[in-house]
Amino acid sequence: MSDFVQIERQEGVMTLTLNAPDTRNALSTPEQWQALVDACRCIEHDDSVRAVVVTGAGSAFCAGGNIKDFRDRTGLAEGDPMQVRENYRRGIQQIPLALWQLDVPTIAAVNGPAVGAGCDLACMCDLRVAGRSARFAESFVKLGLIPGDGGAWWLQQAVGYQRAALMSLTGEMIDAQTALDWGLVVEVVDDDVLLSTAQELAARIAANPAGAVRMTKRLLRQAQTQRLDDVLQLAAAFQAITHNSDDHTRAVAEFLAKKA
């Protein structure tokens, strides 16, 4: 695993910390993109991980891409238009695909700015908790660019079309309270308790039967893009599995014992 992604484990909860505070955790190199993809693959094959927290080291969650690369035509911006297209497809766009395919619930603990690709990374998580210093900007248009890492899809899922359009077309920053009012985050807390709050939320999720949690997340994700009848078919199949699980049998017995 790359030094860019620091991993901490605690009772079913894995915390991933983007660890490049000198660049405000900018997602600027193939090694960094691959580190996040590799972390997702590791989590998906580890049944002991029941919930994940994603945060940034230092004063920022993630400052997005490296603007110097755009100036110098290196990194994502290197090459002719066909090569740049492949740079995105084979590079940073692997992150949203990896997070989409991840069945384990994810929580972004947003400390400080989440800008451009950083804002999109937060939106790729299932839940977002913000510190009071958090700021969000879908700022690509300010640089004459478009959301190249899937932000046009993810941001709408979080705040709806109109507010996503407002953020994307102006590129302007919103603060943590506005993010809460718009439904971009579920809670705003003091910065010094941000990580512990997100980890406590992850622990509440992790306390539930792991199989049901993973299938519930998958059902929610699929419901974003499928018709009702297709979702009902998938729900019936998933429910058939859960009805025959040891977790379900044990949970029903415990519930009835408490009621008695």
Secondary structure, 3 states (H helix, E strand, C coil): CCCCEEEEEECCEEEEEECCHHHCCCCCCHHHHHHHHHHHHHHHCCCCCCEEEEEECCCCCECCCCHHHHHHCCHHHCCCHHHHHHHHHHCCCHHHHHHHHCCCCEEEEECCEEECHHHHHHHHCCEEEEECCCEEECCHHHHCCCCCCCHHHHHHHHHCHHHHHHHHHHCCCEEHHHHHHCCCCCEEECHHHHHHHHHHHHHHHHCCCHHHHHHHHHHHHHHCCCCHHHHHHHHHHHHHHHHCCHHHHHHHHHHHHHHC
